[in-house]
Amino acid sequence: MVQLSTNKIYLEASTNVIFEFLSQTKNMAQIISFQKTKHLEVKDDVITFILKWAARFNFMIVEITDKHILIRSDKDVVFTSAFRFDITEEDNGSSIIVHAETDTAPFVDFYFERQMKNWVTAIADNLESQFGNC
C-alpha cells in the first residue's frame, strides 16, 4: 500500500470556488491529469485514463462533504487508488492537502511510490495553476 500527503497548498480562491470546481468531473479530470496521463476520457461521472508505466484508472467522485472531496478508482482496475482533497478556509483564500492511497501489493509499492509522488506533485502544481498560489 502506498500512502502520500502533500503539505498545505495555499490558494487564492475561496473554499466555495474550489469545491464548486472540483465537484465537476470534467474539472477534476483536469486537476488529476498530467504529462504521464494518456488516453484521458470523461464519460458521465467517470474519469478514465492510463498512467504511463503504471496502470489504467477509472476515477469517480464518491464523496463531497463540507471539508473534503474524495475520488476513488475501483471499478474494472487492477488495484484501487483514492485521492482526498481536504479543503480549509484561510485568511487570504484557502488551503488544500491532497492525500493519495493505493492498495498495491508490497512488491509493486517500491516502483509505484515514485510514480505516485510525481503524480501528487503534478496535482499540487495543477491546483496552483488553476487557483493561484498565495
PyMOL commands that place a pseudoatom at each C-alpha (Angstrom):
pseudoatom trace, name=CA, resn=MET, resi=1, chain=A, elem=C, hetatm=0, pos=[0.000, 0.000, 0.000]
pseudoatom trace, name=CA, resn=VAL, resi=2, chain=A, elem=C, hetatm=0, pos=[1.237, 3.474, -0.873]
pseudoatom trace, name=CA, resn=GLN, resi=3, chain=A, elem=C, hetatm=0, pos=[0.080, 6.471, 1.181]
pseudoatom trace, name=CA, resn=LEU, resi=4, chain=A, elem=C, hetatm=0, pos=[1.196, 10.038, 0.469]
pseudoatom trace, name=CA, resn=SER, resi=5, chain=A, elem=C, hetatm=0, pos=[0.097, 13.533, 1.501]
pseudoatom trace, name=CA, resn=THR, resi=6, chain=A, elem=C, hetatm=0, pos=[1.141, 16.982, 0.400]
pseudoatom trace, name=CA, resn=ASN, resi=7, chain=A, elem=C, hetatm=0, pos=[1.972, 19.845, 2.695]
pseudoatom trace, name=CA, resn=LYS, resi=8, chain=A, elem=C, hetatm=0, pos=[-0.699, 22.540, 2.820]
pseudoatom trace, name=CA, resn=ILE, resi=9, chain=A, elem=C, hetatm=0, pos=[-1.110, 24.192, -0.563]
pseudoatom trace, name=CA, resn=TYR, resi=10, chain=A, elem=C, hetatm=0, pos=[-2.255, 27.794, -0.158]
pseudoatom trace, name=CA, resn=LEU, resi=11, chain=A, elem=C, hetatm=0, pos=[-4.608, 29.007, -2.892]
pseudoatom trace, name=CA, resn=GLU, resi=12, chain=A, elem=C, hetatm=0, pos=[-6.081, 32.420, -3.659]
pseudoatom trace, name=CA, resn=ALA, resi=13, chain=A, elem=C, hetatm=0, pos=[-9.608, 31.090, -4.262]
pseudoatom trace, name=CA, resn=SER, resi=14, chain=A, elem=C, hetatm=0, pos=[-12.307, 30.660, -1.625]
pseudoatom trace, name=CA, resn=THR, resi=15, chain=A, elem=C, hetatm=0, pos=[-13.340, 27.212, -0.450]
pseudoatom trace, name=CA, resn=ASN, resi=16, chain=A, elem=C, hetatm=0, pos=[-16.689, 27.664, -2.233]
pseudoatom trace, name=CA, resn=VAL, resi=17, chain=A, elem=C, hetatm=0, pos=[-14.943, 28.243, -5.565]
pseudoatom trace, name=CA, resn=ILE, resi=18, chain=A, elem=C, hetatm=0, pos=[-12.649, 25.248, -5.056]
pseudoatom trace, name=CA, resn=PHE, resi=19, chain=A, elem=C, hetatm=0, pos=[-15.480, 22.914, -4.009]
pseudoatom trace, name=CA, resn=GLU, resi=20, chain=A, elem=C, hetatm=0, pos=[-17.618, 24.044, -6.942]
pseudoatom trace, name=CA, resn=PHE, resi=21, chain=A, elem=C, hetatm=0, pos=[-14.783, 23.479, -9.404]
pseudoatom trace, name=CA, resn=LEU, resi=22, chain=A, elem=C, hetatm=0, pos=[-13.580, 20.105, -8.084]
pseudoatom trace, name=CA, resn=SER, resi=23, chain=A, elem=C, hetatm=0, pos=[-17.138, 18.765, -7.726]
pseudoatom trace, name=CA, resn=GLN, resi=24, chain=A, elem=C, hetatm=0, pos=[-17.437, 18.671, -11.508]
pseudoatom trace, name=CA, resn=THR, resi=25, chain=A, elem=C, hetatm=0, pos=[-15.996, 15.525, -13.062]
pseudoatom trace, name=CA, resn=LYS, resi=26, chain=A, elem=C, hetatm=0, pos=[-14.531, 17.324, -16.083]
pseudoatom trace, name=CA, resn=ASN, resi=27, chain=A, elem=C, hetatm=0, pos=[-12.683, 19.775, -13.842]
pseudoatom trace, name=CA, resn=MET, resi=28, chain=A, elem=C, hetatm=0, pos=[-11.420, 17.039, -11.532]
pseudoatom trace, name=CA, resn=ALA, resi=29, chain=A, elem=C, hetatm=0, pos=[-10.020, 15.255, -14.599]
pseudoatom trace, name=CA, resn=GLN, resi=30, chain=A, elem=C, hetatm=0, pos=[-8.123, 18.429, -15.472]
pseudoatom trace, name=CA, resn=ILE, resi=31, chain=A, elem=C, hetatm=0, pos=[-6.598, 18.606, -11.975]
pseudoatom trace, name=CA, resn=ILE, resi=32, chain=A, elem=C, hetatm=0, pos=[-5.530, 14.940, -11.683]
pseudoatom trace, name=CA, resn=SER, resi=33, chain=A, elem=C, hetatm=0, pos=[-4.095, 14.609, -15.186]
pseudoatom trace, name=CA, resn=PHE, resi=34, chain=A, elem=C, hetatm=0, pos=[-0.506, 15.431, -16.095]
pseudoatom trace, name=CA, resn=GLN, resi=35, chain=A, elem=C, hetatm=0, pos=[2.151, 14.639, -18.701]
pseudoatom trace, name=CA, resn=LYS, resi=36, chain=A, elem=C, hetatm=0, pos=[2.196, 10.902, -17.929]
pseudoatom trace, name=CA, resn=THR, resi=37, chain=A, elem=C, hetatm=0, pos=[-1.580, 10.600, -18.320]
pseudoatom trace, name=CA, resn=LYS, resi=38, chain=A, elem=C, hetatm=0, pos=[-2.580, 9.015, -21.634]
pseudoatom trace, name=CA, resn=HIS, resi=39, chain=A, elem=C, hetatm=0, pos=[-5.956, 8.466, -23.277]
pseudoatom trace, name=CA, resn=LEU, resi=40, chain=A, elem=C, hetatm=0, pos=[-7.866, 10.708, -20.850]
pseudoatom trace, name=CA, resn=GLU, resi=41, chain=A, elem=C, hetatm=0, pos=[-11.632, 10.405, -21.256]
pseudoatom trace, name=CA, resn=VAL, resi=42, chain=A, elem=C, hetatm=0, pos=[-14.501, 11.830, -19.213]
pseudoatom trace, name=CA, resn=LYS, resi=43, chain=A, elem=C, hetatm=0, pos=[-17.770, 9.999, -19.702]
pseudoatom trace, name=CA, resn=ASP, resi=44, chain=A, elem=C, hetatm=0, pos=[-20.697, 10.831, -17.435]
pseudoatom trace, name=CA, resn=ASP, resi=45, chain=A, elem=C, hetatm=0, pos=[-19.232, 10.662, -13.917]
pseudoatom trace, name=CA, resn=VAL, resi=46, chain=A, elem=C, hetatm=0, pos=[-16.172, 8.510, -14.712]
pseudoatom trace, name=CA, resn=ILE, resi=47, chain=A, elem=C, hetatm=0, pos=[-12.656, 9.745, -15.477]
pseudoatom trace, name=CA, resn=THR, resi=48, chain=A, elem=C, hetatm=0, pos=[-10.691, 7.071, -17.375]
pseudoatom trace, name=CA, resn=PHE, resi=49, chain=A, elem=C, hetatm=0, pos=[-7.023, 7.177, -18.347]
pseudoatom trace, name=CA, resn=ILE, resi=50, chain=A, elem=C, hetatm=0, pos=[-3.785, 5.252, -18.381]
pseudoatom trace, name=CA, resn=LEU, resi=51, chain=A, elem=C, hetatm=0, pos=[-0.926, 6.420, -16.214]
pseudoatom trace, name=CA, resn=LYS, resi=52, chain=A, elem=C, hetatm=0, pos=[2.150, 5.720, -18.323]
pseudoatom trace, name=CA, resn=TRP, resi=53, chain=A, elem=C, hetatm=0, pos=[4.204, 2.809, -16.946]
pseudoatom trace, name=CA, resn=ALA, resi=54, chain=A, elem=C, hetatm=0, pos=[1.671, 2.173, -14.175]
pseudoatom trace, name=CA, resn=ALA, resi=55, chain=A, elem=C, hetatm=0, pos=[-1.942, 1.183, -14.762]
pseudoatom trace, name=CA, resn=ARG, resi=56, chain=A, elem=C, hetatm=0, pos=[-5.379, 2.071, -16.058]
pseudoatom trace, name=CA, resn=PHE, resi=57, chain=A, elem=C, hetatm=0, pos=[-7.640, 4.133, -13.772]
pseudoatom trace, name=CA, resn=ASN, resi=58, chain=A, elem=C, hetatm=0, pos=[-11.387, 4.760, -13.632]
pseudoatom trace, name=CA, resn=PHE, resi=59, chain=A, elem=C, hetatm=0, pos=[-11.941, 7.524, -11.093]
pseudoatom trace, name=CA, resn=MET, resi=60, chain=A, elem=C, hetatm=0, pos=[-15.279, 8.686, -9.762]
pseudoatom trace, name=CA, resn=ILE, resi=61, chain=A, elem=C, hetatm=0, pos=[-16.105, 11.400, -7.269]
pseudoatom trace, name=CA, resn=VAL, resi=62, chain=A, elem=C, hetatm=0, pos=[-17.550, 9.309, -4.451]
pseudoatom trace, name=CA, resn=GLU, resi=63, chain=A, elem=C, hetatm=0, pos=[-17.879, 11.768, -1.578]
pseudoatom trace, name=CA, resn=ILE, resi=64, chain=A, elem=C, hetatm=0, pos=[-18.268, 15.505, -1.159]
pseudoatom trace, name=CA, resn=THR, resi=65, chain=A, elem=C, hetatm=0, pos=[-18.524, 16.944, 2.341]
pseudoatom trace, name=CA, resn=ASP, resi=66, chain=A, elem=C, hetatm=0, pos=[-18.015, 20.461, 3.677]
pseudoatom trace, name=CA, resn=LYS, resi=67, chain=A, elem=C, hetatm=0, pos=[-14.374, 19.534, 4.419]
pseudoatom trace, name=CA, resn=HIS, resi=68, chain=A, elem=C, hetatm=0, pos=[-13.201, 17.283, 1.582]
pseudoatom trace, name=CA, resn=ILE, resi=69, chain=A, elem=C, hetatm=0, pos=[-13.765, 15.704, -1.808]
pseudoatom trace, name=CA, resn=LEU, resi=70, chain=A, elem=C, hetatm=0, pos=[-12.893, 12.027, -2.307]
pseudoatom trace, name=CA, resn=ILE, resi=71, chain=A, elem=C, hetatm=0, pos=[-12.289, 10.314, -5.631]
pseudoatom trace, name=CA, resn=ARG, resi=72, chain=A, elem=C, hetatm=0, pos=[-11.703, 6.585, -5.990]
pseudoatom trace, name=CA, resn=SER, resi=73, chain=A, elem=C, hetatm=0, pos=[-10.706, 4.219, -8.768]
pseudoatom trace, name=CA, resn=ASP, resi=74, chain=A, elem=C, hetatm=0, pos=[-12.079, 0.783, -8.039]
pseudoatom trace, name=CA, resn=LYS, resi=75, chain=A, elem=C, hetatm=0, pos=[-14.170, -0.359, -10.959]
pseudoatom trace, name=CA, resn=ASP, resi=76, chain=A, elem=C, hetatm=0, pos=[-12.511, -2.548, -13.583]
pseudoatom trace, name=CA, resn=VAL, resi=77, chain=A, elem=C, hetatm=0, pos=[-8.960, -1.757, -12.419]
pseudoatom trace, name=CA, resn=VAL, resi=78, chain=A, elem=C, hetatm=0, pos=[-6.060, -3.867, -11.164]
pseudoatom trace, name=CA, resn=PHE, resi=79, chain=A, elem=C, hetatm=0, pos=[-5.791, -2.054, -7.828]
pseudoatom trace, name=CA, resn=THR, resi=80, chain=A, elem=C, hetatm=0, pos=[-7.791, 0.593, -6.014]
pseudoatom trace, name=CA, resn=SER, resi=81, chain=A, elem=C, hetatm=0, pos=[-6.481, 4.141, -5.690]
pseudoatom trace, name=CA, resn=ALA, resi=82, chain=A, elem=C, hetatm=0, pos=[-8.014, 7.135, -3.977]
pseudoatom trace, name=CA, resn=PHE, resi=83, chain=A, elem=C, hetatm=0, pos=[-7.327, 10.845, -3.614]
pseudoatom trace, name=CA, resn=ARG, resi=84, chain=A, elem=C, hetatm=0, pos=[-8.851, 13.012, -0.908]
pseudoatom trace, name=CA, resn=PHE, resi=85, chain=A, elem=C, hetatm=0, pos=[-8.719, 16.789, -1.185]
pseudoatom trace, name=CA, resn=ASP, resi=86, chain=A, elem=C, hetatm=0, pos=[-9.005, 18.344, 2.303]
pseudoatom trace, name=CA, resn=ILE, resi=87, chain=A, elem=C, hetatm=0, pos=[-10.054, 21.967, 1.803]
pseudoatom trace, name=CA, resn=THR, resi=88, chain=A, elem=C, hetatm=0, pos=[-9.879, 24.632, 4.533]
pseudoatom trace, name=CA, resn=GLU, resi=89, chain=A, elem=C, hetatm=0, pos=[-10.788, 28.328, 4.554]
pseudoatom trace, name=CA, resn=GLU, resi=90, chain=A, elem=C, hetatm=0, pos=[-7.794, 30.594, 5.297]
pseudoatom trace, name=CA, resn=ASP, resi=91, chain=A, elem=C, hetatm=0, pos=[-7.462, 34.347, 5.921]
pseudoatom trace, name=CA, resn=ASN, resi=92, chain=A, elem=C, hetatm=0, pos=[-6.415, 35.086, 2.322]
pseudoatom trace, name=CA, resn=GLY, resi=93, chain=A, elem=C, hetatm=0, pos=[-8.107, 32.277, 0.405]
pseudoatom trace, name=CA, resn=SER, resi=94, chain=A, elem=C, hetatm=0, pos=[-7.941, 28.556, 1.131]
pseudoatom trace, name=CA, resn=SER, resi=95, chain=A, elem=C, hetatm=0, pos=[-5.588, 25.702, 1.756]
pseudoatom trace, name=CA, resn=ILE, resi=96, chain=A, elem=C, hetatm=0, pos=[-5.770, 22.192, 0.454]
pseudoatom trace, name=CA, resn=ILE, resi=97, chain=A, elem=C, hetatm=0, pos=[-3.973, 18.995, 1.404]
pseudoatom trace, name=CA, resn=VAL, resi=98, chain=A, elem=C, hetatm=0, pos=[-4.027, 16.164, -1.114]
pseudoatom trace, name=CA, resn=HIS, resi=99, chain=A, elem=C, hetatm=0, pos=[-3.902, 12.603, 0.247]
pseudoatom trace, name=CA, resn=ALA, resi=100, chain=A, elem=C, hetatm=0, pos=[-3.227, 9.639, -2.057]
pseudoatom trace, name=CA, resn=GLU, resi=101, chain=A, elem=C, hetatm=0, pos=[-3.576, 5.956, -1.282]
pseudoatom trace, name=CA, resn=THR, resi=102, chain=A, elem=C, hetatm=0, pos=[-3.379, 2.706, -3.247]
pseudoatom trace, name=CA, resn=ASP, resi=103, chain=A, elem=C, hetatm=0, pos=[-3.904, -0.922, -2.329]
pseudoatom trace, name=CA, resn=THR, resi=104, chain=A, elem=C, hetatm=0, pos=[-0.974, -2.182, -4.377]
pseudoatom trace, name=CA, resn=ALA, resi=105, chain=A, elem=C, hetatm=0, pos=[0.902, -5.315, -3.379]
pseudoatom trace, name=CA, resn=PRO, resi=106, chain=A, elem=C, hetatm=0, pos=[4.184, -4.836, -1.456]
pseudoatom trace, name=CA, resn=PHE, resi=107, chain=A, elem=C, hetatm=0, pos=[6.362, -5.836, -4.422]
pseudoatom trace, name=CA, resn=VAL, resi=108, chain=A, elem=C, hetatm=0, pos=[4.686, -3.119, -6.542]
pseudoatom trace, name=CA, resn=ASP, resi=109, chain=A, elem=C, hetatm=0, pos=[4.848, -0.409, -3.855]
pseudoatom trace, name=CA, resn=PHE, resi=110, chain=A, elem=C, hetatm=0, pos=[8.525, 0.395, -4.337]
pseudoatom trace, name=CA, resn=TYR, resi=111, chain=A, elem=C, hetatm=0, pos=[8.070, 1.148, -8.031]
pseudoatom trace, name=CA, resn=PHE, resi=112, chain=A, elem=C, hetatm=0, pos=[4.676, 2.798, -7.802]
pseudoatom trace, name=CA, resn=GLU, resi=113, chain=A, elem=C, hetatm=0, pos=[5.510, 5.062, -4.851]
pseudoatom trace, name=CA, resn=ARG, resi=114, chain=A, elem=C, hetatm=0, pos=[7.837, 7.142, -7.032]
pseudoatom trace, name=CA, resn=GLN, resi=115, chain=A, elem=C, hetatm=0, pos=[5.135, 7.427, -9.684]
pseudoatom trace, name=CA, resn=MET, resi=116, chain=A, elem=C, hetatm=0, pos=[2.586, 8.475, -7.046]
pseudoatom trace, name=CA, resn=LYS, resi=117, chain=A, elem=C, hetatm=0, pos=[4.959, 11.156, -5.700]
pseudoatom trace, name=CA, resn=ASN, resi=118, chain=A, elem=C, hetatm=0, pos=[5.278, 12.598, -9.203]
pseudoatom trace, name=CA, resn=TRP, resi=119, chain=A, elem=C, hetatm=0, pos=[1.520, 12.417, -9.649]
pseudoatom trace, name=CA, resn=VAL, resi=120, chain=A, elem=C, hetatm=0, pos=[0.747, 14.144, -6.332]
pseudoatom trace, name=CA, resn=THR, resi=121, chain=A, elem=C, hetatm=0, pos=[3.291, 16.879, -7.165]
pseudoatom trace, name=CA, resn=ALA, resi=122, chain=A, elem=C, hetatm=0, pos=[1.596, 17.373, -10.533]
pseudoatom trace, name=CA, resn=ILE, resi=123, chain=A, elem=C, hetatm=0, pos=[-1.817, 17.639, -8.846]
pseudoatom trace, name=CA, resn=ALA, resi=124, chain=A, elem=C, hetatm=0, pos=[-0.449, 20.320, -6.492]
pseudoatom trace, name=CA, resn=ASP, resi=125, chain=A, elem=C, hetatm=0, pos=[1.004, 22.203, -9.473]
pseudoatom trace, name=CA, resn=ASN, resi=126, chain=A, elem=C, hetatm=0, pos=[-2.313, 21.937, -11.340]
pseudoatom trace, name=CA, resn=LEU, resi=127, chain=A, elem=C, hetatm=0, pos=[-4.195, 23.323, -8.325]
pseudoatom trace, name=CA, resn=GLU, resi=128, chain=A, elem=C, hetatm=0, pos=[-1.785, 26.255, -8.033]
pseudoatom trace, name=CA, resn=SER, resi=129, chain=A, elem=C, hetatm=0, pos=[-2.069, 26.956, -11.766]
pseudoatom trace, name=CA, resn=GLN, resi=130, chain=A, elem=C, hetatm=0, pos=[-5.869, 26.866, -11.601]
pseudoatom trace, name=CA, resn=PHE, resi=131, chain=A, elem=C, hetatm=0, pos=[-6.411, 28.887, -8.429]
pseudoatom trace, name=CA, resn=GLY, resi=132, chain=A, elem=C, hetatm=0, pos=[-3.189, 30.851, -7.857]
pseudoatom trace, name=CA, resn=ASN, resi=133, chain=A, elem=C, hetatm=0, pos=[-0.740, 30.424, -5.016]
pseudoatom trace, name=CA, resn=CYS, resi=134, chain=A, elem=C, hetatm=0, pos=[-0.769, 32.814, -2.076]
for i in range(1, 134): cmd.bond("trace and resi %d" % i, "trace and resi %d" % (i + 1))
show_as sticks, trace
zoom trace
